[in-house]
Amino acid sequence: MLLMTRKGRVLAKKARAFNTIQGEIVALSSASGSRKQKILERETSLRGQPRARLQPARFMSSHGEANDDSGSKSGGTANNKNKLVLFDMEGTIGNMVKKKFFPRPGIQELTTLKAEGYRVGLYTNKAARNLPRSVIEAFAGLQFDVVLTGENCTYAPEDYCKAEGISKHSMIKPLATVCENLNDLLLVDDTPAKVAPHERHRVVPIKTWNRAEENDNALQTVVRDILDNWNDRTSQTKPTTTAEKQEKE
């Protein structure tokens, strides 16, 4: 009985702390760079992963430039070292069925991005304890530079879910906590609505895969598009929201 009581206190403490972080994430757009980093550190500590996984020297700086101490290099791969491509899991790079992971055809294409100097990561709303990271990495043939899970997401308001046509239990994937300069970040996801509208211009949509299409080549197409058109995407401005349209009118 005493053991259960202690466990309950620990879980309650973590829940209170995580709810506090969710509230802080909502205000990220007006927060300073140092405050964003503080929130990020608290998130990573809550999910029990080393804080070194998301270092500001690699993914954040006040000017959106990496401060990697590896020295300057020449060539295309050096120019890409600050760029991070995140992939959603379910329906994007594979499917989970009864705790078994089924890889999408072309998942090995992610190694092409690594070969070109990009950082590659995983961003899923699944809890870290339910994520077979090593299995996915084995199928992809690489190790992810960044792994973000449901502990990094925040629940979407019910009216938002209704307006976007997604499940009322859906979670939003914040991007500003990953990379301060969003021009250095892209997220490949089959459900763009799970990213807030003001960050959705950094989403590369992909057709949902449900294991029925054995000859699916969507991942190959998306990877080629990223390699060929990254600069075109960084020149895009964020989409105008409904409120902004009404204000202009």
Backbone torsions as a table, in degrees:
resi	resn	phi	psi	omega
1	MET	NA	-41.7	179.5
2	LEU	-63.3	-38.7	179.6
3	LEU	-63.0	-44.2	179.4
4	MET	-63.2	-37.3	179.5
5	THR	-64.2	-44.1	178.1
6	ARG	-63.9	-42.4	179.0
7	LYS	-61.7	-40.6	178.9
8	GLY	-63.4	-39.0	178.9
9	ARG	-65.6	-41.1	179.6
10	VAL	-63.4	-45.5	-179.7
11	LEU	-64.0	-39.8	179.3
12	ALA	-64.7	-39.5	179.1
13	LYS	-63.8	-42.8	179.0
14	LYS	-65.8	-38.7	-179.7
15	ALA	-64.1	-42.6	178.8
16	ARG	-63.4	-42.0	-179.5
17	ALA	-65.6	-41.8	-178.6
18	PHE	-68.4	-37.2	176.7
19	ASN	-62.5	-35.6	176.8
20	THR	-64.2	-42.7	179.5
21	ILE	-63.5	-40.4	178.6
22	GLN	-58.1	-40.8	178.6
23	GLY	-66.1	-35.4	-179.6
24	GLU	-71.3	-33.3	-179.6
25	ILE	-62.1	-36.0	179.9
26	VAL	-59.2	-31.7	-176.8
27	ALA	-95.3	12.0	-175.4
28	LEU	-61.9	-31.8	-175.1
29	SER	-62.8	-23.9	-179.9
30	SER	-107.7	5.8	-177.4
31	ALA	-88.9	156.6	177.9
32	SER	-77.6	166.7	-179.8
33	GLY	-60.1	-40.3	-178.9
34	SER	-67.1	-34.5	179.2
35	ARG	-70.0	-38.0	177.1
36	LYS	-60.8	-43.2	-179.9
37	GLN	-64.5	-37.1	179.6
38	LYS	-63.4	-42.5	178.7
39	ILE	-63.2	-44.5	-178.5
40	LEU	-60.7	-41.7	179.9
41	GLU	-63.1	-38.8	179.5
42	ARG	-67.8	-36.6	178.7
43	GLU	-63.7	-48.1	-175.9
44	THR	-67.0	-33.3	178.6
45	SER	-69.4	-33.8	179.7
46	LEU	-66.4	-37.3	-177.2
47	ARG	-87.2	4.8	171.3
48	GLY	76.4	22.7	177.9
49	GLN	-109.1	153.5	-178.1
50	PRO	-60.5	135.7	179.8
51	ARG	-64.9	-23.7	-178.7
52	ALA	-64.9	-14.7	-178.1
53	ARG	-63.1	-33.6	179.6
54	LEU	-120.7	80.7	-176.5
55	GLN	-88.3	138.4	179.0
56	PRO	-61.9	-28.0	179.7
57	ALA	-65.3	-25.2	-177.8
58	ARG	-98.0	-35.7	-171.4
59	PHE	-122.7	-11.7	-178.2
60	MET	-137.6	142.9	167.6
61	SER	-162.5	163.2	-176.7
62	SER	-64.8	-20.2	-179.3
63	HIS	-112.1	9.1	179.1
64	GLY	71.5	24.0	-179.7
65	GLU	-117.1	139.4	178.5
66	ALA	-75.6	145.1	178.6
67	ASN	-109.5	39.7	-178.7
68	ASP	-59.8	133.9	-176.9
69	ASP	-89.3	15.6	-178.8
70	SER	-78.2	-6.0	178.0
71	GLY	93.8	163.2	-179.5
72	SER	-78.0	147.9	179.3
73	LYS	-133.5	164.3	176.3
74	SER	-111.9	159.0	177.8
75	GLY	103.9	169.9	-176.0
76	GLY	-63.4	-40.1	-177.1
77	THR	-63.5	-35.4	178.4
78	ALA	-66.6	-36.2	179.8
79	ASN	-69.3	-19.1	-177.2
80	ASN	-97.3	-2.7	-169.8
81	LYS	-64.4	-21.5	179.1
82	ASN	-88.8	-8.5	-173.0
83	LYS	-89.5	136.1	-177.3
84	LEU	-123.0	127.4	176.5
85	VAL	-113.2	117.3	178.6
86	LEU	-100.9	144.7	177.7
87	PHE	-121.6	130.9	169.5
88	ASP	-66.8	160.0	-179.9
89	MET	-98.4	-69.8	-172.1
90	GLU	-62.9	116.5	178.9
91	GLY	84.7	-8.4	-178.4
92	THR	-108.0	-58.9	177.7
93	ILE	-110.5	1.0	179.2
94	GLY	169.3	-170.4	178.3
95	ASN	-137.4	145.9	172.9
96	MET	-106.1	124.6	176.9
97	VAL	-131.6	114.7	-179.4
98	LYS	51.4	48.7	176.3
99	LYS	69.3	9.5	176.6
100	LYS	-108.3	133.9	-178.0
101	PHE	-94.9	129.3	175.8
102	PHE	-111.8	115.7	-176.2
103	PRO	-75.9	144.4	175.5
104	ARG	-75.4	143.5	175.7
105	PRO	-54.5	134.5	179.2
106	GLY	89.3	8.7	-178.9
107	ILE	-60.3	-26.2	179.0
108	GLN	-68.0	-12.9	178.1
109	GLU	-62.3	-19.3	178.9
110	LEU	-62.2	-27.4	179.0
111	THR	-67.7	-23.7	177.4
112	THR	-63.7	-39.6	177.6
113	LEU	-64.4	-42.3	178.7
114	LYS	-62.4	-40.3	-179.4
115	ALA	-64.3	-27.4	178.9
116	GLU	-89.5	6.2	174.5
117	GLY	95.0	0.8	179.1
118	TYR	-77.9	151.2	169.6
119	ARG	-87.8	141.0	-176.5
120	VAL	-124.7	133.8	-178.2
121	GLY	-139.6	174.2	-179.7
122	LEU	-119.5	134.6	178.4
123	TYR	-134.0	104.2	-177.7
124	THR	-127.3	154.5	176.4
125	ASN	-90.6	6.0	174.5
126	LYS	-73.3	147.8	176.4
127	ALA	-65.6	147.9	-177.3
128	ALA	-57.0	-36.4	-177.7
129	ARG	-67.9	-19.9	-179.0
130	ASN	-101.1	8.2	-175.5
131	LEU	-100.5	117.0	178.4
132	PRO	-83.3	67.4	-172.4
133	ARG	-55.5	-47.7	-176.2
134	SER	-63.9	-33.4	178.8
135	VAL	-67.8	-45.4	-180.0
136	ILE	-63.3	-42.5	179.2
137	GLU	-63.3	-36.0	179.0
138	ALA	-65.3	-42.8	178.5
139	PHE	-66.7	-37.9	-178.1
140	ALA	-78.1	-24.0	179.8
141	GLY	79.3	30.4	-179.7
142	LEU	-155.5	172.2	171.5
143	GLN	-111.6	130.0	-178.8
144	PHE	-69.6	139.0	176.2
145	ASP	-76.8	-30.1	-178.0
146	VAL	-139.8	137.1	174.0
147	VAL	-131.0	118.6	179.3
148	LEU	-117.8	138.0	-173.7
149	THR	-127.0	-170.4	-178.9
150	GLY	-57.5	-25.7	178.4
151	GLU	-67.6	-16.8	178.1
152	ASN	-95.1	-5.1	-177.5
153	CYS	-97.9	170.5	177.2
154	THR	-134.7	142.7	-178.1
155	TYR	-66.9	138.2	-179.7
156	ALA	-82.9	144.7	175.8
157	PRO	-60.6	149.7	-175.9
158	GLU	-62.0	-38.0	-179.7
159	ASP	-67.7	-32.4	176.5
160	TYR	-65.7	-45.8	-179.9
161	CYS	-60.6	-40.7	-179.6
162	LYS	-65.7	-42.5	-179.0
163	ALA	-67.2	-33.8	-177.9
164	GLU	-89.2	-8.5	179.3
165	GLY	73.2	33.4	179.2
166	ILE	-118.5	167.6	-178.1
167	SER	-58.2	144.0	-179.5
168	LYS	-68.2	-11.0	178.2
169	HIS	-99.0	10.3	-177.0
170	SER	-65.9	153.9	178.3
171	MET	-118.4	143.9	179.6
172	ILE	-92.6	139.6	179.1
173	LYS	-101.1	100.8	176.7
174	PRO	-66.2	140.4	178.7
175	LEU	-105.8	-29.0	-176.2
176	ALA	-63.2	-25.1	179.0
177	THR	-76.6	-12.4	-177.9
178	VAL	-95.0	-43.0	-175.4
179	CYS	-146.5	117.0	-176.0
180	GLU	-62.5	-39.4	176.1
181	ASN	-94.7	101.5	-175.1
182	LEU	-64.4	-17.1	175.8
183	ASN	-67.7	-12.6	177.6
184	ASP	-96.9	10.0	-173.4
185	LEU	-136.1	138.3	170.1
186	LEU	-134.0	144.8	176.2
187	LEU	-121.8	121.1	176.3
188	VAL	-91.8	119.0	-172.9
189	ASP	-149.7	140.6	178.8
190	ASP	-85.2	-4.0	177.4
191	THR	-131.6	80.2	-178.7
192	PRO	-58.2	-24.7	-179.1
193	ALA	-64.0	-14.6	178.5
194	LYS	-85.0	10.9	171.6
195	VAL	-119.6	138.3	-177.2
196	ALA	-58.7	145.4	-176.8
197	PRO	-53.0	-37.6	-176.5
198	HIS	-74.7	-8.4	177.0
199	GLU	-116.7	0.7	-171.6
200	ARG	-71.2	-16.3	177.9
201	HIS	-69.3	-8.5	177.2
202	ARG	-97.7	8.7	179.2
203	VAL	-96.3	133.2	172.6
204	VAL	-102.9	107.4	-177.3
205	PRO	-70.9	149.0	178.5
206	ILE	-141.8	146.9	179.7
207	LYS	-64.6	137.4	178.6
208	THR	-65.3	133.5	178.5
209	TRP	-106.1	131.7	-177.6
210	ASN	-123.7	23.4	177.4
211	ARG	77.9	-6.7	-177.8
212	ALA	-80.2	-25.9	-175.7
213	GLU	-98.6	98.5	-178.3
214	GLU	-75.2	-24.8	-178.8
215	ASN	-100.4	21.2	-179.5
216	ASP	-61.7	134.4	179.3
217	ASN	-125.7	22.9	-175.8
218	ALA	-63.5	-38.1	-179.5
219	LEU	-65.8	-41.2	177.2
220	GLN	-60.6	-42.9	-179.1
221	THR	-63.7	-43.5	-178.9
222	VAL	-65.7	-43.1	-179.9
223	VAL	-62.6	-43.4	178.2
224	ARG	-62.4	-40.0	179.9
225	ASP	-62.8	-41.6	179.2
226	ILE	-64.1	-44.9	-179.1
227	LEU	-64.4	-37.0	-175.3
228	ASP	-85.9	-26.6	-168.2
229	ASN	-127.9	22.9	-179.0
230	TRP	-58.9	-46.6	-177.5
231	ASN	-62.3	-35.3	176.9
232	ASP	-64.6	-37.0	179.7
233	ARG	-70.8	-36.5	-178.9
234	THR	-71.0	-19.3	179.2
235	SER	-85.3	-8.3	179.7
236	GLN	-75.7	145.9	175.4
237	THR	-96.2	160.5	-179.3
238	LYS	-64.7	148.0	-177.5
239	PRO	-65.2	147.4	178.8
240	THR	-73.9	130.6	179.7
241	THR	-80.1	166.0	179.1
242	THR	-60.1	-40.8	-179.8
243	ALA	-63.2	-40.3	-179.3
244	GLU	-67.9	-37.0	177.2
245	LYS	-62.7	-45.2	-179.5
246	GLN	-64.1	-35.0	179.7
247	GLU	-66.2	-39.7	179.4
248	LYS	-67.1	-36.8	-179.4
249	GLU	-71.9	NA	NA
